[in-house]
């Protein structure tokens, strides 16, 4: 059996699953809000009663454990739906979302969203697909943690971030200027900070990456593609 890691199919964001009528219904139900970089969009344990749909920018999802450890769970991008779990069940927020870039989002009261989902089938179907994909995403991460090397998972993550948010450099390198720490990378690949730090140190020594404050440059993305299995 070939255990070489492969890139998973790219998720289709919630907003892209909607038709024009469904989008118009949600736009009329909500209002546009803006967040500067490193601002809190939603806070874990809060009982706020609204959802967000990112229109521009990206945010990280993090949750605190009972022991006080913060784990970064995902990065959400333009078109993604945020806060749907608490909006549907009325419970507290299960995670904190922090803007990595300037974020423009559509804020929709939970009652308005539920009413829209009940009257517009396209919204209900898109929500169902998002919930299914989130569950599949969670299962896939756990499976990858048991079968793929940390190096392969980290390489795939950096390539994905580079493709989405990278700035191509004249020498062929790709600059990722997002405020993500080594702790964040560790959470996203389900590893420890110590392991991620060691891998990045090895890659720096080989000339594959350059790290700095709130930035990371992929100097040899071809090597990372080979390591992640996407270069085959």
PEMO-V938432 format. One record per residue. N is the residue number from 1. RES is the residue in one small letter. NEAR is the number of other ideal C-beta (glycine too) atoms within 8 Angstrom. Layout:
N & RES & NEAR
N & RES & NEAR
This chain:
1 & x & 2
2 & x & 3
3 & x & 6
4 & x & 6
5 & x & 11
6 & x & 6
7 & x & 8
8 & x & 5
9 & x & 4
10 & x & 4
11 & x & 6
12 & x & 7
13 & x & 11
14 & x & 12
15 & x & 12
16 & x & 7
17 & x & 11
18 & x & 12
19 & x & 6
20 & x & 6
21 & x & 8
22 & x & 13
23 & x & 10
24 & x & 8
25 & x & 12
26 & x & 15
27 & x & 8
28 & x & 6
29 & x & 11
30 & x & 12
31 & x & 5
32 & x & 9
33 & x & 9
34 & x & 8
35 & x & 12
36 & x & 7
37 & x & 8
38 & x & 7
39 & x & 9
40 & x & 9
41 & x & 12
42 & x & 13
43 & x & 8
44 & x & 12
45 & x & 5
46 & x & 8
47 & x & 6
48 & x & 9
49 & x & 7
50 & x & 10
51 & x & 12
52 & x & 15
53 & x & 15
54 & x & 16
55 & x & 11
56 & x & 7
57 & x & 13
58 & x & 15
59 & x & 14
60 & x & 13
61 & x & 12
62 & x & 15
63 & x & 11
64 & x & 8
65 & x & 8
66 & x & 3
67 & x & 4
68 & x & 6
69 & x & 6
70 & x & 10
71 & x & 8
72 & x & 12
73 & x & 9
74 & x & 8
75 & x & 10
76 & x & 11
77 & x & 9
78 & x & 10
79 & x & 10
80 & x & 11
81 & x & 12
82 & x & 14
83 & x & 13
84 & x & 11
85 & x & 8
86 & x & 14
87 & x & 11
88 & x & 8
89 & x & 5
90 & x & 5
91 & x & 6
92 & x & 8
93 & x & 13
94 & x & 8
95 & x & 10
96 & x & 12
97 & x & 15
98 & x & 11
99 & x & 16
100 & x & 13
101 & x & 9
102 & x & 10
103 & x & 14
104 & x & 11
105 & x & 14
106 & x & 12
107 & x & 11
108 & x & 14
109 & x & 10
110 & x & 13
111 & x & 7
112 & x & 10
113 & x & 14
114 & x & 10
115 & x & 9
116 & x & 14
117 & x & 10
118 & x & 6
119 & x & 6
120 & x & 10
121 & x & 5
122 & x & 11
123 & x & 14
124 & x & 10
125 & x & 9
126 & x & 12
127 & x & 12
128 & x & 8
129 & x & 10
130 & x & 12
131 & x & 9
132 & x & 8
133 & x & 10
134 & x & 8
135 & x & 8
136 & x & 8
137 & x & 10
138 & x & 8
139 & x & 8
140 & x & 9
141 & x & 9
142 & x & 9
143 & x & 8
144 & x & 11
145 & x & 10
146 & x & 5
147 & x & 6
148 & x & 9
149 & x & 6
150 & x & 11
151 & x & 8
152 & x & 12
153 & x & 15
154 & x & 14
155 & x & 12
156 & x & 13
157 & x & 11
158 & x & 13
159 & x & 14
160 & x & 9
161 & x & 13
162 & x & 12
163 & x & 6
164 & x & 8
165 & x & 9
166 & x & 11
167 & x & 7
168 & x & 6
169 & x & 9
170 & x & 3
171 & x & 5
172 & x & 6
173 & x & 12
174 & x & 11
175 & x & 11
176 & x & 15
177 & x & 7
178 & x & 11
179 & x & 7
180 & x & 11
181 & x & 6
182 & x & 9
183 & x & 9
184 & x & 11
185 & x & 13
186 & x & 13
187 & x & 12
188 & x & 11
189 & x & 11
190 & x & 9
191 & x & 10
192 & x & 6
193 & x & 8
194 & x & 6
195 & x & 10
196 & x & 15
197 & x & 9
198 & x & 8
199 & x & 11
200 & x & 13
201 & x & 8
202 & x & 8
203 & x & 9
204 & x & 11
205 & x & 6
206 & x & 8
207 & x & 6
208 & x & 10
209 & x & 13
210 & x & 8
211 & x & 8
212 & x & 7
213 & x & 3
214 & x & 7
215 & x & 10
216 & x & 11
217 & x & 13
218 & x & 16
219 & x & 10
220 & x & 11
221 & x & 12
222 & x & 7
223 & x & 9
224 & x & 14
225 & x & 11
226 & x & 9
227 & x & 9
228 & x & 13
229 & x & 12
230 & x & 9
231 & x & 7
232 & x & 5
